[in-house]
Every structure is written in C-alpha cells, then in structure tokens.
Amino acid sequence: PGAGGLPRAVGLPVPSRMMHRGCQVLDIVDGAARYWPAAFPPAEADALFVRLRGDIAWRQEEIVIFGERKRVPRLVAWHGDPGAAYTYSGVLHEPQPWTEALGSIRARAETLSGSVFNAVLLNLYRSGADGMGWHADDEPELGRNPVVASVSLGAPRRFRMRHRRRRELTQDLELAHGSLLLMEGATQHHWVHAVPKTARPVGERINLTFRRVVAPRVRAGGQGLSTPRRPL
C-alpha cells in the first residue's frame, strides 16, 4: 500500500484522491474508478459471507477453448431481475431470483455508487488455485459505458488492472473484506482486469459484480448469441 494505507498505483505516479465517506478515487486515464475499502463493516461482511456461502446454488461451469472443454477455476452464480439474461463464454445465463442478502448488498452498492443495478454475477474463489484471467466487462448486454460495482467478501485477493494499449499503465489493488470497487465511464473500453492465481495460502473469497443488463441478446428460439470468450 501507498502512503496513508491507500492502494498503490503501479505505473501511475499520481496518487489516489480521497473523497467523503471513505471513498478513494483512482487516478486512471481513459476511465473512472472509485474504491470504498470498508463499504461493509467487518461484522456485517462476516455475516454476509456466511449467508452467501451457504445459500447460493454455486455451479462449476465448463467452457470450450480451441475445441477443448475446460472447467472454469471458480464457482459461479447469476442472479437478477426477470429477463436480465447475460451471455459470456458462449453460455446464456438466466437469472436466479434475488435473495434477501443479495438485495441488501445491492442496496448498499446502489447507495454508494448512485447507480441502479438489475443483476449480479457471483464468483467463489475457493483457494489461490482459483482465479480470473484478463478480460473486460464489455458484453453488448451491458450497454455503451457499463457501470460495474464489485463487492469483495472473505480473504483479500490481488486485483490487477491494465490499459489495453498503454500496457505500462497498471493498477494493483488488494481488495479488502467488505470493500466495494466501482468501475464506470469508458473504463471497460480501455482497461482489462484480472484476479491472478496465487501459490500462497489464501482463504475463500466471494466476489459480487453488480451490473445493469440493458439489452439481452437472444436468438429466435431463446438461444443466447455468442459473445467474446472470457478467459480462465
């Protein structure tokens, strides 16, 4: 971390600026991002982690890469409003209903961000062997400039951001238990992000990325259209 406990920007000499209510504004070019290290107090975050870990119907997904079927290195779930279908990695995800816990987390994310969300993708990272490759949340269903609110519960994990063209521009954050990271504006057009695997011992982590699905892509007959592959 940088001075005062702020996340350190790698490749960007300008430090983050503080805002009200514990919000930090990340100085990134061609985009906008804000970070709340303690959006959920520890006791509340602990309780939410336990409820989500036990109540969500976690799934082990498989995707096909160059003709080979591979298991995604994390467990996933998709919840949202009726009709908020979402396609990535060539798989159409129909939303499961909101739970009480998901509804309360969404309300906090909407209050802090000033945005409205109708769906959430949940990822359960069981250990350091689970991770997420470089990608952007830029599927057509999310509209022109998606607003993505990422809530982290459980063991802190390293979150990396990298500019698509100017690869020397990066941001590395250790996403804390109970934190909220908001990516908005043109961020998904110009930046990619990842949660790298790690060999060090780490506990379980649940990540919730709230989105607003504005234009579900559905073929006649109800089959989802293919969208760019999300890497492992």
Accessible surface in RSA format (square Angstrom, percent):
REM  Atomic radii and reference values for relative SASA: ProtOr
REM  Chains: A
REM  Algorithm: Lee & Richards
REM  Probe-radius: 1.40
REM  Slices: 20
REM RES _ NUM      All-atoms   Total-Side   Main-Chain    Non-polar    All polar
REM                ABS   REL    ABS   REL    ABS   REL    ABS   REL    ABS   REL
RES PRO A   1   129.68  94.5  97.94  89.3  31.75 115.4 101.18  83.5  28.51 177.2
RES GLY A   2    16.72  20.6   0.00   N/A  16.72  20.6   9.49  26.0   7.23  16.2
RES ALA A   3    96.31  88.6  69.55 107.3  26.76  60.9  81.36 114.6  14.95  39.6
RES GLY A   4    85.47 105.4   0.00   N/A  85.47 105.4  45.90 125.9  39.58  88.6
RES GLY A   5    55.00  67.8   0.00   N/A  55.00  67.8  27.68  76.0  27.32  61.2
RES LEU A   6    29.81  16.6  29.81  21.3   0.00   0.0  29.81  20.9   0.00   0.0
RES PRO A   7    22.42  16.3   9.02   8.2  13.40  48.7  16.22  13.4   6.20  38.5
RES ARG A   8   142.84  60.0 136.95  69.8   5.89  14.0  51.17  69.9  91.67  55.6
RES ALA A   9    19.36  17.8   4.39   6.8  14.96  34.0   4.39   6.2  14.96  39.6
RES VAL A  10    69.07  45.5  65.44  59.2   3.63   8.7  69.07  60.0   0.00   0.0
RES GLY A  11    45.68  56.3   0.00   N/A  45.68  56.3  26.03  71.4  19.65  44.0
RES LEU A  12    20.95  11.7  13.78   9.9   7.17  18.0  14.23  10.0   6.71  18.1
RES PRO A  13   127.06  92.6  91.24  83.2  35.83 130.2 104.16  86.0  22.91 142.4
RES VAL A  14    85.24  56.1  82.71  74.9   2.53   6.1  84.51  73.4   0.73   2.0
RES PRO A  15    94.37  68.8  85.22  77.7   9.15  33.3  93.90  77.5   0.47   2.9
RES SER A  16    12.39  10.5   1.76   2.3  10.63  24.5   0.00   0.0  12.39  17.4
RES ARG A  17   138.95  58.3 134.83  68.7   4.13   9.8  64.43  88.0  74.53  45.2
RES MET A  18   113.00  58.5  85.60  56.7  27.40  65.2  84.91  72.2  28.09  37.2
RES MET A  19    72.28  37.4  54.22  35.9  18.06  43.0  57.18  48.6  15.11  20.0
RES HIS A  20   127.34  69.6 109.98  76.4  17.36  44.4  85.64  88.3  41.70  48.5
RES ARG A  21   162.62  68.3 121.50  61.9  41.12  97.9  59.36  81.1 103.26  62.6
RES GLY A  22    39.13  48.3   0.00   N/A  39.13  48.3  30.43  83.5   8.70  19.5
RES CYS A  23     1.91   1.4   1.91   2.1   0.00   0.0   1.62   4.1   0.29   0.3
RES GLN A  24    10.62   5.9  10.62   7.8   0.00   0.0   0.00   0.0  10.62   8.1
RES VAL A  25    22.85  15.0  22.85  20.7   0.00   0.0  22.85  19.9   0.00   0.0
RES LEU A  26     4.88   2.7   0.18   0.1   4.70  11.8   0.18   0.1   4.70  12.7
RES ASP A  27    33.31  23.3  24.07  24.0   9.24  21.8  15.54  36.6  17.77  17.7
RES ILE A  28    17.51  10.0   0.21   0.2  17.30  41.7   1.53   1.1  15.99  43.4
RES VAL A  29    57.84  38.1  51.92  47.0   5.92  14.3  57.84  50.3   0.00   0.0
RES ASP A  30    58.69  41.1  37.67  37.5  21.02  49.7  11.70  27.5  46.99  46.9
RES GLY A  31    25.91  32.0   0.00   N/A  25.91  32.0   3.77  10.3  22.15  49.6
RES ALA A  32    40.19  36.9  36.77  56.7   3.42   7.8  40.19  56.6   0.00   0.0
RES ALA A  33     1.17   1.1   0.00   0.0   1.17   2.7   0.00   0.0   1.17   3.1
RES ARG A  34    47.32  19.9  47.32  24.1   0.00   0.0  12.96  17.7  34.36  20.8
RES TYR A  35     8.04   3.8   8.04   4.6   0.00   0.0   6.32   4.8   1.72   2.1
RES TRP A  36    12.90   5.2  12.90   6.2   0.00   0.0  10.06   5.4   2.84   4.6
RES PRO A  37    43.97  32.0  39.70  36.2   4.27  15.5  39.70  32.8   4.27  26.5
RES ALA A  38    76.92  70.7  54.64  84.3  22.28  50.7  56.47  79.5  20.45  54.2
RES ALA A  39    11.71  10.8   0.00   0.0  11.71  26.6   4.75   6.7   6.96  18.4
RES PHE A  40     3.28   1.6   1.24   0.8   2.03   5.3   1.24   0.8   2.03   5.8
RES PRO A  41    72.06  52.5  69.32  63.2   2.74  10.0  72.06  59.5   0.00   0.0
RES PRO A  42    98.72  71.9  97.28  88.7   1.44   5.2  98.72  81.5   0.00   0.0
RES ALA A  43    80.32  73.8  67.71 104.5  12.61  28.7  72.37 101.9   7.94  21.0
RES GLU A  44    58.52  33.6  50.25  38.0   8.28  19.7  34.58  66.9  23.94  19.5
RES ALA A  45     0.00   0.0   0.00   0.0   0.00   0.0   0.00   0.0   0.00   0.0
RES ASP A  46    76.15  53.3  72.84  72.5   3.31   7.8  27.82  65.5  48.32  48.2
RES ALA A  47    54.43  50.0  46.51  71.8   7.92  18.0  54.13  76.2   0.30   0.8
RES LEU A  48    12.26   6.8  12.26   8.8   0.00   0.0  12.26   8.6   0.00   0.0
RES PHE A  49    36.91  18.5  36.91  22.9   0.00   0.0  36.91  22.4   0.00   0.0
RES VAL A  50   104.55  68.8  98.44  89.1   6.11  14.7 100.22  87.1   4.32  11.7
RES ARG A  51    96.49  40.5  92.11  47.0   4.38  10.4  39.62  54.1  56.86  34.5
RES LEU A  52     0.98   0.5   0.98   0.7   0.00   0.0   0.98   0.7   0.00   0.0
RES ARG A  53    84.93  35.7  78.84  40.2   6.09  14.5  25.98  35.5  58.94  35.7
RES GLY A  54    63.32  78.1   0.00   N/A  63.32  78.1  32.23  88.4  31.09  69.6
RES ASP A  55    95.63  67.0  64.59  64.3  31.04  73.4  19.57  46.1  76.06  75.9
RES ILE A  56    10.01   5.7   0.22   0.2   9.79  23.6   1.03   0.7   8.97  24.4
RES ALA A  57    80.03  73.6  63.30  97.7  16.73  38.0  74.49 104.9   5.54  14.7
RES TRP A  58    40.93  16.4  11.58   5.6  29.35  68.9  11.58   6.2  29.35  47.6
RES ARG A  59   129.54  54.4 125.03  63.7   4.51  10.7  49.63  67.8  79.90  48.4
RES GLN A  60    62.25  34.8  33.50  24.5  28.75  68.4  26.64  56.7  35.62  27.0
RES GLU A  61    11.29   6.5   7.02   5.3   4.27  10.2   8.68  16.8   2.61   2.1
RES GLU A  62    70.88  40.7  55.95  42.3  14.93  35.5  14.91  28.8  55.97  45.7
RES ILE A  63     7.24   4.1   4.28   3.2   2.96   7.1   7.24   5.2   0.00   0.0
RES VAL A  64    76.50  50.3  55.13  49.9  21.36  51.5  55.13  47.9  21.36  57.9
RES ILE A  65    20.76  11.8  17.76  13.2   3.00   7.2  18.91  13.6   1.84   5.0
RES PHE A  66   195.64  97.9 150.34  93.1  45.31 117.9 164.35  99.6  31.29  89.6
RES GLY A  67    71.97  88.8   0.00   N/A  71.97  88.8  33.51  92.0  38.46  86.1
RES GLU A  68    98.45  56.5  94.31  71.4   4.13   9.8  33.71  65.2  64.74  52.9
RES ARG A  69   152.11  63.9 125.79  64.1  26.32  62.7  42.10  57.5 110.01  66.7
RES LYS A  70    76.69  37.4  71.68  44.0   5.01  11.9  39.25  35.3  37.45  39.9
RES ARG A  71   165.75  69.6 150.05  76.5  15.70  37.4  41.77  57.1 123.97  75.1
RES VAL A  72     6.61   4.4   6.14   5.6   0.47   1.1   6.14   5.3   0.47   1.3
RES PRO A  73    18.32  13.4  12.23  11.1   6.09  22.1  18.32  15.1   0.00   0.0
RES ARG A  74     6.81   2.9   6.81   3.5   0.00   0.0   0.00   0.0   6.81   4.1
RES LEU A  75    27.45  15.3  27.45  19.6   0.00   0.0  27.45  19.3   0.00   0.0
RES VAL A  76     2.84   1.9   2.84   2.6   0.00   0.0   2.84   2.5   0.00   0.0
RES ALA A  77     6.42   5.9   2.50   3.9   3.92   8.9   6.42   9.0   0.00   0.0
RES TRP A  78     8.86   3.6   3.93   1.9   4.93  11.6   3.93   2.1   4.93   8.0
RES HIS A  79    12.39   6.8  12.39   8.6   0.00   0.0  10.70  11.0   1.68   2.0
RES GLY A  80     3.59   4.4   0.00   N/A   3.59   4.4   0.00   0.0   3.59   8.0
RES ASP A  81    48.99  34.3  48.99  48.8   0.00   0.0  15.36  36.1  33.63  33.5
RES PRO A  82   136.44  99.4 107.39  97.9  29.06 105.6 115.28  95.2  21.16 131.5
RES GLY A  83    53.02  65.4   0.00   N/A  53.02  65.4  38.17 104.8  14.85  33.3
RES ALA A  84     4.91   4.5   1.32   2.0   3.59   8.2   4.44   6.2   0.47   1.2
RES ALA A  85     5.43   5.0   4.97   7.7   0.46   1.0   4.97   7.0   0.46   1.2
RES TYR A  86     0.16   0.1   0.00   0.0   0.16   0.4   0.16   0.1   0.00   0.0
RES THR A  87     1.06   0.8   1.06   1.1   0.00   0.0   0.69   0.9   0.37   0.6
RES TYR A  88     8.52   4.0   8.48   4.8   0.04   0.1   5.80   4.4   2.72   3.4
RES SER A  89    18.86  15.9   3.02   4.0  15.84  36.5   4.67   9.9  14.19  19.9
RES GLY A  90    48.49  59.8   0.00   N/A  48.49  59.8  16.07  44.1  32.42  72.6
RES VAL A  91    47.24  31.1  44.45  40.2   2.79   6.7  47.24  41.0   0.00   0.0
RES LEU A  92    48.13  26.8  24.49  17.5  23.64  59.4  24.49  17.2  23.64  63.6
RES HIS A  93     5.45   3.0   3.35   2.3   2.10   5.4   5.45   5.6   0.00   0.0
RES GLU A  94   104.45  60.0  92.67  70.1  11.78  28.0  53.90 104.3  50.55  41.3
RES PRO A  95    24.71  18.0   5.41   4.9  19.30  70.1   5.41   4.5  19.30 119.9
RES GLN A  96    94.70  53.0  94.44  69.0   0.26   0.6  22.36  47.6  72.34  54.9
RES PRO A  97   101.66  74.1  94.04  85.7   7.62  27.7 100.28  82.8   1.38   8.6
RES TRP A  98    55.59  22.3  30.70  14.9  24.89  58.4  30.70  16.4  24.89  40.4
RES THR A  99    44.62  31.7  35.13  35.6   9.49  22.6  41.77  56.1   2.85   4.3
RES GLU A 100   136.62  78.4 115.53  87.4  21.10  50.2  51.94 100.5  84.68  69.1
RES ALA A 101     2.90   2.7   2.54   3.9   0.36   0.8   2.88   4.1   0.02   0.0
RES LEU A 102     0.00   0.0   0.00   0.0   0.00   0.0   0.00   0.0   0.00   0.0
RES GLY A 103    24.87  30.7   0.00   N/A  24.87  30.7  18.96  52.0   5.91  13.2
RES SER A 104    55.69  47.1  41.77  55.7  13.93  32.1  45.60  97.1  10.10  14.1
RES ILE A 105     0.10   0.1   0.10   0.1   0.00   0.0   0.10   0.1   0.00   0.0
RES ARG A 106    53.36  22.4  53.36  27.2   0.00   0.0   2.04   2.8  51.32  31.1
RES ALA A 107    54.16  49.8  49.59  76.5   4.57  10.4  53.29  75.1   0.87   2.3
RES ARG A 108    69.39  29.1  65.67  33.5   3.72   8.8  16.87  23.0  52.52  31.8
RES ALA A 109     0.27   0.2   0.00   0.0   0.27   0.6   0.27   0.4   0.00   0.0
RES GLU A 110    43.27  24.8  38.88  29.4   4.39  10.4  10.21  19.7  33.06  27.0
RES THR A 111    91.41  65.0  64.75  65.6  26.66  63.5  47.50  63.8  43.91  66.4
RES LEU A 112    22.75  12.7   8.68   6.2  14.08  35.4  10.63   7.5  12.12  32.6
RES SER A 113    10.63   9.0   0.00   0.0  10.63  24.5   0.47   1.0  10.16  14.2
RES GLY A 114    71.25  87.9   0.00   N/A  71.25  87.9  36.23  99.4  35.02  78.4
RES SER A 115    25.94  21.9  18.05  24.1   7.89  18.2  12.76  27.2  13.18  18.5
RES VAL A 116    97.09  63.9  89.87  81.4   7.22  17.4  89.87  78.1   7.22  19.6
RES PHE A 117     2.23   1.1   1.01   0.6   1.22   3.2   1.01   0.6   1.22   3.5
RES ASN A 118    17.52  12.1  17.52  16.9   0.00   0.0   2.51   6.0  15.01  14.5
RES ALA A 119     0.00   0.0   0.00   0.0   0.00   0.0   0.00   0.0   0.00   0.0
RES VAL A 120     0.00   0.0   0.00   0.0   0.00   0.0   0.00   0.0   0.00   0.0
RES LEU A 121     1.93   1.1   1.93   1.4   0.00   0.0   1.93   1.4   0.00   0.0
RES LEU A 122     0.00   0.0   0.00   0.0   0.00   0.0   0.00   0.0   0.00   0.0
RES ASN A 123     3.25   2.2   3.25   3.1   0.00   0.0   0.00   0.0   3.25   3.1
RES LEU A 124     0.00   0.0   0.00   0.0   0.00   0.0   0.00   0.0   0.00   0.0
RES TYR A 125     3.25   1.5   3.24   1.8   0.01   0.0   0.00   0.0   3.25   4.0
RES ARG A 126    90.00  37.8  78.48  40.0  11.51  27.4  33.45  45.7  56.55  34.3
RES SER A 127    44.44  37.6  44.44  59.3   0.00   0.0  32.30  68.8  12.13  17.0
RES GLY A 128     5.71   7.0   0.00   N/A   5.71   7.0   2.00   5.5   3.71   8.3
RES ALA A 129    70.14  64.5  55.53  85.7  14.62  33.3  62.29  87.7   7.86  20.8
RES ASP A 130     7.63   5.3   7.63   7.6   0.00   0.0   0.05   0.1   7.58   7.6
RES GLY A 131     0.24   0.3   0.00   N/A   0.24   0.3   0.24   0.7   0.00   0.0
RES MET A 132    14.25   7.4   9.64   6.4   4.60  11.0  10.59   9.0   3.65   4.8
RES GLY A 133    20.05  24.7   0.00   N/A  20.05  24.7  19.81  54.4   0.24   0.5
RES TRP A 134    76.43  30.7  66.23  32.1  10.19  23.9  45.10  24.0  31.32  50.8
RES HIS A 135    18.14   9.9  10.77   7.5   7.36  18.8  14.45  14.9   3.69   4.3
RES ALA A 136     9.01   8.3   0.67   1.0   8.34  19.0   0.67   0.9   8.34  22.1
RES ASP A 137     1.62   1.1   1.62   1.6   0.00   0.0   0.00   0.0   1.62   1.6
RES ASP A 138    62.59  43.8  42.78  42.6  19.80  46.8   9.88  23.3  52.71  52.6
RES GLU A 139     6.90   4.0   6.04   4.6   0.86   2.0   1.46   2.8   5.44   4.4
RES PRO A 140    65.44  47.7  47.88  43.6  17.57  63.9  58.27  48.1   7.17  44.6
RES GLU A 141     0.54   0.3   0.54   0.4   0.00   0.0   0.10   0.2   0.44   0.4
RES LEU A 142     7.77   4.3   1.06   0.8   6.71  16.9   1.06   0.7   6.71  18.1
RES GLY A 143    29.34  36.2   0.00   N/A  29.34  36.2  19.30  53.0  10.04  22.5
RES ARG A 144   201.46  84.6 182.00  92.8  19.46  46.3  71.22  97.3 130.25  78.9
RES ASN A 145    70.29  48.5  52.36  50.6  17.93  43.2  12.46  30.0  57.82  55.9
RES PRO A 146     7.80   5.7   3.77   3.4   4.03  14.6   7.54   6.2   0.25   1.6
RES VAL A 147    41.54  27.3  34.86  31.6   6.68  16.1  34.86  30.3   6.68  18.1
RES VAL A 148     0.05   0.0   0.05   0.0   0.00   0.0   0.05   0.0   0.00   0.0
RES ALA A 149     0.00   0.0   0.00   0.0   0.00   0.0   0.00   0.0   0.00   0.0
RES SER A 150     4.60   3.9   3.67   4.9   0.93   2.2   1.13   2.4   3.47   4.9
RES VAL A 151     0.22   0.1   0.22   0.2   0.00   0.0   0.22   0.2   0.00   0.0
RES SER A 152     2.43   2.1   2.43   3.2   0.00   0.0   1.99   4.2   0.44   0.6
RES LEU A 153     0.47   0.3   0.10   0.1   0.37   0.9   0.42   0.3   0.04   0.1
RES GLY A 154    14.85  18.3   0.00   N/A  14.85  18.3  12.52  34.3   2.34   5.2
RES ALA A 155    21.51  19.8  11.48  17.7  10.03  22.8  17.64  24.8   3.87  10.2
RES PRO A 156    59.35  43.3  57.67  52.6   1.67   6.1  57.93  47.8   1.41   8.8
RES ARG A 157     2.71   1.1   2.46   1.3   0.25   0.6   0.55   0.8   2.16   1.3
RES ARG A 158   106.29  44.6 104.87  53.5   1.42   3.4  34.66  47.4  71.64  43.4
RES PHE A 159     9.75   4.9   9.75   6.0   0.00   0.0   9.75   5.9   0.00   0.0
RES ARG A 160    64.31  27.0  64.31  32.8   0.00   0.0   0.99   1.4  63.32  38.4
RES MET A 161     0.61   0.3   0.26   0.2   0.35   0.8   0.26   0.2   0.35   0.5
RES ARG A 162    48.17  20.2  48.17  24.6   0.00   0.0  10.78  14.7  37.39  22.7
RES HIS A 163     0.17   0.1   0.17   0.1   0.00   0.0   0.17   0.2   0.00   0.0
RES ARG A 164    92.01  38.6  74.55  38.0  17.45  41.6  34.70  47.4  57.31  34.7
RES ARG A 165   162.39  68.2 132.15  67.4  30.24  72.0  77.02 105.3  85.38  51.7
RES ARG A 166   105.02  44.1 102.45  52.2   2.57   6.1  31.15  42.6  73.87  44.8
RES ARG A 167   150.78  63.3 140.05  71.4  10.72  25.5  47.51  64.9 103.26  62.6
RES GLU A 168   112.47  64.6  93.14  70.5  19.33  46.0  69.73 134.9  42.74  34.9
RES LEU A 169    10.51   5.9  10.51   7.5   0.00   0.0  10.51   7.4   0.00   0.0
RES THR A 170    13.28   9.4  13.28  13.5   0.00   0.0  12.55  16.9   0.73   1.1
RES GLN A 171     2.08   1.2   1.91   1.4   0.17   0.4   0.00   0.0   2.08   1.6
RES ASP A 172    24.07  16.9  18.53  18.4   5.54  13.1  13.10  30.8  10.97  10.9
RES LEU A 173     3.48   1.9   1.13   0.8   2.35   5.9   3.36   2.4   0.11   0.3
RES GLU A 174    91.86  52.7  74.64  56.5  17.22  41.0  45.79  88.6  46.07  37.6
RES LEU A 175     1.99   1.1   1.45   1.0   0.55   1.4   1.45   1.0   0.55   1.5
RES ALA A 176    33.93  31.2  33.38  51.5   0.54   1.2  33.93  47.8   0.00   0.0
RES HIS A 177    54.77  29.9  40.64  28.2  14.13  36.1  39.26  40.5  15.50  18.0
RES GLY A 178     0.00   0.0   0.00   N/A   0.00   0.0   0.00   0.0   0.00   0.0
RES SER A 179     0.88   0.7   0.88   1.2   0.00   0.0   0.00   0.0   0.88   1.2
RES LEU A 180     0.21   0.1   0.21   0.2   0.00   0.0   0.21   0.2   0.00   0.0
RES LEU A 181     0.48   0.3   0.26   0.2   0.22   0.5   0.26   0.2   0.22   0.6
RES LEU A 182     0.00   0.0   0.00   0.0   0.00   0.0   0.00   0.0   0.00   0.0
RES MET A 183     2.47   1.3   2.21   1.5   0.26   0.6   2.27   1.9   0.20   0.3
RES GLU A 184    34.56  19.8  34.46  26.1   0.10   0.2   9.36  18.1  25.20  20.6
RES GLY A 185    33.03  40.7   0.00   N/A  33.03  40.7  28.67  78.7   4.36   9.8
RES ALA A 186    33.00  30.3  28.85  44.5   4.15   9.4  28.85  40.6   4.15  11.0
RES THR A 187     1.55   1.1   1.55   1.6   0.00   0.0   1.55   2.1   0.00   0.0
RES GLN A 188     0.99   0.6   0.93   0.7   0.06   0.1   0.44   0.9   0.55   0.4
RES HIS A 189    81.14  44.3  65.71  45.7  15.42  39.5  48.21  49.7  32.93  38.3
RES HIS A 190    53.81  29.4  53.26  37.0   0.56   1.4  32.51  33.5  21.30  24.8
RES TRP A 191     1.78   0.7   1.21   0.6   0.57   1.3   1.21   0.6   0.57   0.9
RES VAL A 192    16.77  11.0  16.73  15.1   0.04   0.1  16.77  14.6   0.00   0.0
RES HIS A 193    10.99   6.0  10.99   7.6   0.00   0.0   5.31   5.5   5.68   6.6
RES ALA A 194     4.98   4.6   4.65   7.2   0.33   0.8   4.98   7.0   0.00   0.0
RES VAL A 195     9.20   6.1   8.98   8.1   0.22   0.5   8.98   7.8   0.22   0.6
RES PRO A 196    41.63  30.3  30.83  28.1  10.80  39.3  38.79  32.0   2.84  17.7
RES LYS A 197   120.24  58.7  96.81  59.4  23.43  55.8  53.23  47.9  67.01  71.4
RES THR A 198    38.62  27.5  22.05  22.4  16.57  39.5  21.91  29.4  16.71  25.3
RES ALA A 199   114.27 105.1  69.73 107.6  44.54 101.3  80.75 113.7  33.52  88.8
RES ARG A 200   116.53  48.9 106.79  54.4   9.74  23.2  61.40  83.9  55.13  33.4
RES PRO A 201   132.56  96.6 104.94  95.7  27.62 100.4 116.22  96.0  16.34 101.6
RES VAL A 202    27.17  17.9   3.65   3.3  23.52  56.7  11.94  10.4  15.23  41.3
RES GLY A 203    42.13  52.0   0.00   N/A  42.13  52.0  33.56  92.1   8.57  19.2
RES GLU A 204    55.44  31.8  46.41  35.1   9.02  21.5  19.28  37.3  36.15  29.5
RES ARG A 205     2.17   0.9   2.17   1.1   0.00   0.0   0.58   0.8   1.60   1.0
RES ILE A 206     0.00   0.0   0.00   0.0   0.00   0.0   0.00   0.0   0.00   0.0
RES ASN A 207     9.61   6.6   9.61   9.3   0.00   0.0   0.41   1.0   9.20   8.9
RES LEU A 208     0.00   0.0   0.00   0.0   0.00   0.0   0.00   0.0   0.00   0.0
RES THR A 209    13.54   9.6  13.54  13.7   0.00   0.0  13.39  18.0   0.15   0.2
RES PHE A 210     0.00   0.0   0.00   0.0   0.00   0.0   0.00   0.0   0.00   0.0
RES ARG A 211     3.85   1.6   3.85   2.0   0.00   0.0   1.28   1.7   2.57   1.6
RES ARG A 212   114.80  48.2 110.96  56.6   3.84   9.1  33.04  45.2  81.76  49.6
RES VAL A 213     9.76   6.4   0.38   0.3   9.38  22.6   0.38   0.3   9.38  25.4
RES VAL A 214    84.91  55.9  50.79  46.0  34.13  82.2  56.72  49.3  28.19  76.5
RES ALA A 215    52.58  48.3  47.26  72.9   5.32  12.1  52.11  73.4   0.47   1.2
RES PRO A 216    60.65  44.2  39.96  36.4  20.69  75.2  40.10  33.1  20.55 127.7
RES ARG A 217    69.86  29.3  62.99  32.1   6.87  16.4  15.75  21.5  54.11  32.8
RES VAL A 218    74.35  48.9  44.67  40.4  29.68  71.5  44.67  38.8  29.68  80.5
RES ARG A 219   122.14  51.3 112.39  57.3   9.75  23.2  43.39  59.3  78.75  47.7
RES ALA A 220   108.74 100.0  69.86 107.8  38.88  88.4  82.14 115.7  26.60  70.5
RES GLY A 221    79.42  97.9   0.00   N/A  79.42  97.9  42.37 116.3  37.05  83.0
RES GLY A 222    36.39  44.9   0.00   N/A  36.39  44.9  24.37  66.9  12.02  26.9
RES GLN A 223   117.20  65.5 117.15  85.6   0.05   0.1  35.53  75.6  81.67  61.9
RES GLY A 224    16.83  20.8   0.00   N/A  16.83  20.8   1.23   3.4  15.60  34.9
RES LEU A 225    52.18  29.1  52.10  37.3   0.08   0.2  52.18  36.6   0.00   0.0
RES SER A 226    78.34  66.2  61.93  82.6  16.41  37.8  38.18  81.3  40.17  56.3
RES THR A 227    10.46   7.4   0.00   0.0  10.46  24.9   4.68   6.3   5.78   8.7
RES PRO A 228    96.83  70.6  82.66  75.4  14.17  51.5  94.03  77.6   2.80  17.4
RES ARG A 229   114.76  48.2  89.43  45.6  25.33  60.3  31.93  43.6  82.83  50.2
RES ARG A 230     7.76   3.3   3.88   2.0   3.89   9.3   4.15   5.7   3.61   2.2
RES PRO A 231    32.65  23.8  32.58  29.7   0.07   0.2  32.58  26.9   0.07   0.4
RES LEU A 232    50.00  27.8  35.80  25.6  14.20  35.7  44.17  31.0   5.83  15.7
END  Absolute sums over single chains surface
CHAIN  1 A    10563.3       7993.7       2569.6       6118.4       4444.8
END  Absolute sums over all chains
TOTAL         10563.3       7993.7       2569.6       6118.4       4444.8
